[in-house]
Amino acid sequence: MGLRAGGVVAGVARPVTTVVLRPENWPSRRLRLLAESGFQQRQRALAEAARLYRKVVPLVVTDVLDQLDLTALARDVVRDLDLPEIIRVSSGSVAADAVRDVRVGAIHADEVVSRWFDRSPRPRPSP
């Protein structure tokens, strides 16, 4: 009975085994072909995605910018800035620099006058 059952199984499995056991159908070749096909499909999908990205993103950005009220946004930014304080601080440093420059100039002028005075002849006191 065992041999007969084996013969039946072999007879039923023969069409499958002849196809599966051919070298061109071995898993390594089949897997390689599937991998190459998958790689090519991924490359096409990536190229299509990049093409759609380049086409859609500028449209989306333009639409978003068109919906923004840039004038109101700029007005809010300027309102939130403390411009008088910024002007006061910046002009204060400019004024401090100007005062320092005037003082240095005055010191230099005082030294020039002092040197000139030291060189000039003085009248002698009368007896």
Secondary structure, 3 states (H helix, E strand, C coil): CHHHHHHHHHHHHHHHHHHHCCHHHCHHHHHHHHHHHHHHHHHHHHHHHHHHHHHHHHHHHHHHHHHCCHHHHHHHHHHHCCHHHHHHHHHHHHHHHHHHHHHHHHHHHHHHHHHHHHHCCCCCCCC
